[in-house]
């Protein structure tokens, strides 16, 4: 802290007008340098001020911290993953030319604009040396330029839209894209896209346009939202936009793509289904030359279930190649397996053990079906899909796949989307087809997850065959092919009929359309605020149930920017086991190997908050939160 009170007017950092270019000066940077010179001493009279006690100083700091946290709460929707106010920096503590870009400071939360660009430019110093600028301020400058870039994109689109409005005639409109293409050096197709995008965005998605103008989201994210909602009418498009806009800034493009696709399916499931079925007619295989001189081969608009089955078959044969001693990582081996299966080749080294099913005859199938994390609200059945004869699902879909679908969708009480692990959201009709197919396979396993109103998992249970005692009290099983999915209390509490278990947890009966008796599901709470440590392991390694519940709560790596499936991650202790950390869901979570190592870096800190949120604090002092997975509800 400075030795004397900070004046109410801290100077140039609070007023950007001094950075305006002035033709009467040599350069605007000279003006910036002028302001760096210490002011001439001015004789003023001050009243004698008693020095602050340590207690008073602590109270002032706490009040300032609360004010910064309030700023953070008010601006948490701005471009992430950075969150302003995540480190406690106080006005007057930094003398850097970039002090205004510190966490929670005025330039760190300023929307994208020309003034922000001028300030960020000045903060770089001579030759972009950033002399005296802290790492936290550097991150703030990078985020500032990011907002400026988005703001500039919004202003560019506004100008393009005006060009379109000034050429309303049919003949003029047809060739307006040519004018833009020539001016921007773009292809005619790209210029046409920009023209349509610029005119549609403010009219159909005003919230997205406003977020782009402020710099909260990038143009690429705006294009994702616009593309996904193109099939919707005006009201539907804005309803889908509202479902994702509050968190779009913090999401990676891949996560936003999945979130807006799910929102579209929730708002207009019939239109989403029609788009999928129409696009299937455009199924194709494309090939092209890579920049390296190699080539690429890709299938487009293929059935999701068959794509998953094919992908699993490629992985299974790649494992056979690895087992036989073929060199290379899994990506290389999968590429080799892909070509083996297409061409009927066997790339195993000579002298390797012969495989039971070489690719030319019968490529290896994937692992037997199993269920993994998933969810819904009310309780959702989460089956892996299988392949019965006569099903709407084509042959070949047998493997280890997690399908998450709301129970109300499976029971045909609502039309909410489901989700296929590894692919993303699927419309209600495809979700029902896959679940019904899975029910015909006796090896299918089922889980039920209960969520709160935001889609966060708060309860979970894995199904097991129903004991005979339950069957007698619940009545006879319906005939095969009869009613679909149902979820009822496992046994009547009284002769008057079933009663819901207290709090919704306890034992339930799940009926599927497949053969065989009903299934019993015991729902356990998985909330950790507070945690009752009911699934805590006595040693370092988690039990099967603890690992499973952890993967239910966080279906992907807990890094703010990683989407690796939890089943492929390490089960990591937040407070190390050797340092007294519990092997419990309140102290563990999935982290991919890279982020496991990152968390152990001495300059990084990760805190696991009581509600299941992980807070990652970077060396700059800025922090980033990862909430538990949001499931279909």
N, C-alpha and C positions, 0 to 999 in steps of 0.2 A: 504494500500500500504506500502511496506517497506520504511525505511527512506532514502535509497540511491538507485540509479538506478540499475535495475536488469541487471546482466551481460548478454552478448550475448549468452553465453553458460550456460543454467540454470542447467546443471549437469545431474545426472543419469536419471531423468525422460525422457530426450530426447534421451538417448542411451541405448538400451536394451542389448547390448553386455555384460555389466557388470553383467547381471543376469545369464549368461551361467554357467552351472555347472563346477566346477574345481576340479578334483580328488585330487589335492594337498592341497586343503582346507578341513576343517572338514565337512562343509556343504555349499551349495549355499546360505542358509539363513544367515550364518555367514557373507558372503560377502555383502549381503543386509544390515546387521546391520552395517558393517564397513562403508558403504556409508551414514549411518544415522548420524555418528559421525561428529561433526563440523570440518572443515578443519583447519590445523595449520595456524596461522596468517602469512601472507607473506607481507613483506614490499615492497610496490610499490608506485611509484610516480603518482599522479593524478593531472591533471590540475584543477584549481579552476573552479567550475561549478556554475553558478548562479541558485538559486532555481527556480523551475517552478512556474509561476503564476497560479491561479485557472483557468483562461481562457485557458492557454496552456495545462494544465493537462486535462481539459475537451475535448480539441481538440484531444489529444492523445487517450483518452478513446474512443472517437467517431470513430477514424480511426481503432482502434483495434476491436471495435464492428462490423464495416463494414467488416473487414477481416474475423471475425468469421461467419458472416452471409453468406459470400461468400463460406466458407467451408461448411456451412450447405446446401446451394443450390447445391453444387457439390456432396454432399453425401446423399441427401434426400431419395435416394432409398434404403439405408441400412436398416437393420432389424428394423421394427417398433414394437409397435407404437412410440418408442422413436425417437426423431429427434435431432441430434446434433446441438449445437449452440442455443437451444431454451431458454437458460438462459445465461446471460452475465457474464461469469467468465473470469477473465483476468490472464494471466501468472504472477506468482509471488504473487498472492493474497492468495493462499492456500499453507500451508506448510505440508499438509497431505502426507503420503506415497502413497495415491491414487489420488494425484492432477491431474495426467495425465488422469484420468477417468472422470474428470469434463465435463460438457456439452461443446461440440465442441473442447475439448482438443485432443491431439495427440492420446491417447489410446482409446478415446471415438469414434474415427472415423477409427481406424486401422482395416483392414479386419481380419477375423479369421486366426490365424496362431499359431505355437508353441510358438513364442515369446510373443504373447498376453496372452497365458495361463500362462507362467512363470511370467509375470508382474502382472496378476490378482491374482496369488497365493501369490506373495510377498506382495501385497497390503492388504491381509487379516490380516497380523500381527500374533503375537503369539496367538495360540489357537483360531484363527479366531475371534479375539476380535474387529478388525476393529477400533482400537483406533484412535481417531482424524479424522476419515473419515466422511465427510458430507453425508447427505442423497442423494444429487444429485450425489455424487461420488459413493455411494453404488449402485444406480440404474445403473450408468455407468459400474460398475464391473459386475452386473448381466447381462447386455446386452453384455458385453465382453465375459463372459462365454457362453452366448447363441450363439455368433458368433463362438467361439471356438468349441462348440458342433457340429454346422453345418459343420464347416471345417473338424472336425474329421470324421463326417459321409461321407463327400465327399472323404476323403483319404481312408477310409475303402472301399467305393464302387470302387475306382480306383484299389485297391488291388484285390478285388473280380473279377472285370472285367479282370484283367491280368490272374487270375487263369483260367477263361473261355477261354481266347485267347490261353493259353498253352495246352488246351485240345480240339483241333478242330475236332478230329475224331468222327464219329457217336457214337461209343461205349463209348469213353472217355466222350464225352459231356453228354451222357445219365446219367452217374454216377457222374459227377462233383458236382452236387447238394448234393449227399450223403456225399461227402468228406466235403463240407462246413457245412452241417447239423451236422455231428459228431463233427467238430471242434468248431462250434459256439453254440452248444447245442440248435439248432433250429429244428423245424419239417422239413421234406423233402419238403413240399409245400412252407414253408416260405423261405427256402434256395434257392429253385428254383426261387421264386419271386425276391429275392435279386440278384441272378445271372443275370436274364433277365433285371432287372431294372438297374443294374450297367453297363451292356453292351449297353443298349439302350439310356440312358440319355445323354452321351457326343455325341453320333452319331446323335440323333434325336433332342435333345433340348440343344444345347450348351450354350445358354443364361441361362437356368435354372441351368445347371451344374456349370457355372461360378458364379452365384449368391449363390449357395450352398457352393462352395469352399470359397468364400469371407465371408460367414456367413450372407449374406443379407436375405436369406430365410432359413427356417428349412427343414429338410429332409421330414417331413410330407407334407409341402407345395409342395415340389418338386414331391412327390408321387401323390399329387392331380393333378398337371399339367400333369404329365406323363400318369396317368390313363385316364384322360379326352381326351387326344390327341392320344390315342393308335389306334383308328380307322382311323387316317389320314395318308396320305403319308408324305414323308419327308418335302416337301415345305409347305404343309398345316399345319403340326405340328408346324413349325417354325413361320408361319404367325399367328397362334392362340396364340403361346407363346408371340409374340411381342405385342399383344393387352393387355396383363395383367402384363407383367414383370415389367413395370415401377412403378406400385403401389402395387405389390404383397407383398412387405415388410410391408406395412402399414395396409394391410387387415387382418381381422380375417380369419381362415380357412373356415368358412361358407361363408363369402363374396367372398373369392377367388374361392371356388367351384362353386358358381353361376356365377362369372365373366368368368371363363375359359369355363364353359358349354355354356354360351352365345357366347363366341369367337369361339368355335368349330362350333356352329350352323351358325354363320355368314360366316365362312370360307368354310364349306362343309355342307350345309343344307340337301342335299340328303342323305349323309352318316349318319347324325344325326337322320334323320327320319327312315332310315333302321335299325339303332341300336335300336331305341325305339320299332319298330314293331317286330324285332327279339327277343328282351328281353321279350316282352309281352308273348311269348310262354313259358317262364320260370316262369310264375306267380305261386305263391305258398303261403301257409300259414305255418309258422314255429312256433314251440314251444320249450321252453327249461327251465331248472331250473335256477333260479337266485341264486347268492351267498348267499342271505339271507335265502334261503329255499323256497321262493315264486316262482311263475312261470311267464313266459312271453309268449305272443301270438302276432305274427306279420304277416302282409300280405306284400308280396314283388312283385314288377313289376306289379302293378295294374294301371288301367287307371287313369290319373291325375284328370279328371273331376269327376269321381265317388268317388275317394278318398276324394276330397273336399266336395262332397255332403254327404258322410258318416260321415266325420268329423263334419260337421255342424249339422247333425242329432244327433250325440253323444252329442255335446254341448247343443243343444236344450233340449234334455231329461235330461241332467245334471242340467239344470236350473229348470226344473220341479221338480226334486228331491230336489234341494235346497229350492225352494218355498214351498215344502211340509214339510220342516223341517228336512230333513236328514242331519246329521252332516258331517263335512269334508270340505276341501277346494275344489276348482274347479278341481284340478288334481284328487283327490280322487273320486269326484262325476262323472267326465268324465269316469274314469275307471269302476265305478259301472254301469254307463249308457251303456258303451260298452258291458258289460256282459249281462245287461238287454235286450238289443236289439238283441244280438245273441241267448240268451236262451229263449226269450219271457217272461221274468220276470218283475215284478213291485216291485221295492225296496222302494217305498214310505212308510213312517211309517203308521201304521194302524190308521184309523180315519182321514187321510188327505183327502182333497177335491178330488173327482175322476177327473181324467184328461179326456179331450175330446177325446184324441187319445192315449190310453195306448200303450206301446211298443209292446205288443203281437199282437195287431191288426194293428195299423198304427202309427209308430213312428213319433213324431212331426217333421215337416219340419223346415228349417231355416227361417231367416227373408226374406221378399220379396227382389227381386233383387234391387241392387242400384249400383251406380258407385262411385269411390273414386279417389285418386290421381293416376296419370299415365302419359304416354308420348310417344313422338317419334319425328322424324325429317326427312321429313316434318311432319305436324301435324298428330298425331296418334289418332285413335279412341280407347277408353278405355272402352269396355263394360263388364258387368258381364255376364257370360254365362247362357243360359237357355236351354230348352229341347223341340224342336219341334218334332212332329211325323215324322219319316223317315229321321231324321238328322243323320250325322255320329257320333254325340255325343250320347252315350247311355242314356236311361231313368234314371231319378233320379237327373240330374244336374240342380237343381233349388235352388238358395240361394244367399246370399249376398257375391259375389265374384268379385274381381277386376281383369280383364284381360287387360293387356297393350299390344298393338300391333301396329307397324308402319303402317300408312295408306297405304303406298306403298305395304306392304305385303297383307293387306286386299283387296286392289284393284288388286292384282295379277300382280303388276308392278315390284316387287322384292321379294326375298326370305329371308327376315331378320326375326330373331326370335322375339317372343313376351315373355311375362312374366305373370305368374299367382301368384298373391299375396299369400304368405304363402307356396308356393311350389318352385318357381324359374322359370328359362327360359323354354320355350316350343318352339318346332320347328315350322316353318311357316305353315305347313299343319294343325297341331293341333290348332294353333292360329286361322286360318281361320275357321276351323270347329266350334270352340267354339264361335267365333264372329257371324258366320252365325246362329248358334243355338240361340244365345242371341237375334238376330234381329227378330226372330219369336215371341218373348214374348213381348207383349205390355207394360209390367211393367219394362222392361229393360230401364235403363237410361245410357246416353252417355256423355263422356267428351272428349275434345281434348286438348292435350298439345303440345306446340312447344318447341323444344330444340335447343341448340347451337351445334357446331360441336363435343363437348365432351359429349353430352347427358344430359347436365344440363337444367332444365326447365327455359324458359325465357318468356313464354306466356301460357295462359290457358283460356279455356272457357267451360261452361256446356251447353249441348244442351237443347232446348225447342222446342215444336211443331211449325212448320212454320205458320205464319199468312197468311190469304187468299191473302192479298195484295202482299206478296212476291211470292206466288204460281203463281199468274197471270203473273207476270213479268218473272218468271223463267221457265214458260212453264208447260205442264202437267206432272204429276208424271208417272214414268215408271211403267209398270204392275208388280204385285207381281211375284217374282221368276225371274225377268229380270236381268239387270245389277247389279253388286255387289255394293261395296262401292265407293263413289266419294265425293270430297270436292271441291266446287267451290264458287266464290263470290255469295253472297245472291241474288243480283239483278244487272242487267246490269247498268252501269253508263251512257251508251249511247245506241242508237239503233244499233250500230255496234257490240255489244256483251259485255260479262262480262269484268270487269276490276278488277285487284287485289286491295284490299284496301291498302291505303298508309302504308308502313312499314310492311305489312303482317298482322297487327292487324286490328280489325274491325269485321264486320259481314260476316259470311260464311254460306253456305248451305251444310249440311251433308246428303247424301243419303245412306241408308242401304238397304239390300235386303229384309227386313221385310215388312209387310203390313203397310198401312197408309202413310200420307204425309211425305215430307222431314223434316229435323230438322234444326233449326237455332242455330248457335254457334257464340257468340260474344267473340273474343279473346282479352284479356287484358294482358298487360305486367306485369310480376311479378319480374322484376329486381329491385334491391334496391341500385344501385350504379350510380347515387343517387336515393333515394326513394322519390316519390311524395306524399306518405301517403294517396293515394286515397282510401284505404280500412281500414283506421284507425278507431277503435271503440272509442266512446266517453268515455266509462267507462272501468272497469277492464276486463270484460269478452269480448272475441272476438265475432264478428258477425259470422254467418254461413259461409259467403264467405271468410273472413279472415282466419278462422280456416282451411277451405278447401284448400286455396292457400298455406298456411304454410305446410300442409300435402303433397301437390304436390311437393313443393320444397325439402322437406326432408320427404321421404316416411317412414323413420324409425327414431328412437330416435337419437338425435344429438350427443350422446356419441361416441367417436372413436371406441368403442368395443361393442356396443349394437345394435342389429338388431330388436328390438321389433317394430312392425308396428306403424306408427304414430297415427293411429286411436285409438290405445290402450294406448296412452301416454297422459300426462298432456300438456296443451298448456301454456307454461311458459314464463314469461317476463324475458329477460336477465338483463336489469336494472329494478328493482322492480317498479311496478306501484306506490306504496306508496312513492318511492323516485323520482318520476317524469318521470318514463319510459313510453314510448308510448305503447298503445295497437295497434301495427302496425306490419306488416311483417318484418320490419327492426329491430324490438326489441323483437320478439317472435319466438318460435320454439318448436317442440315436444320434450319432455323428459319423459322417463318412470319414475315411482315414485321413484325408487332407484336413478336414475341420477338427478332427480329434487332435492332430498335431498342432494346428493353429491355436486351439484352446490352451495347449500346454506351453505355448510360447510365452516367455516371461513378460513381454510387453502387452499381451492381451489378457483380458479378464472376462470370464463368463459367469454370470449369476443366474441361478434358477429360482425364479420367484414363486411364491406359494401357489398361485393359480395355474402354474404350468408354463408360463412365459419364460423364455430365455433371453437375457439381456447381455449382448456382446459389447464390450467396451474396447475400442481400438487404441493403439498407441497415442493417437492424437487426443484422447480423452472423450471423443464422441462415442455415443452408445446407440445400439440398434436392437430392436426387440423382435423376437419371433414368437408369435402366438401359436397355441395348439392348432392342429389341422381343423379346417372347416369342412364338414361333410354335407352331402345333400340332406335337406330337411323337408 
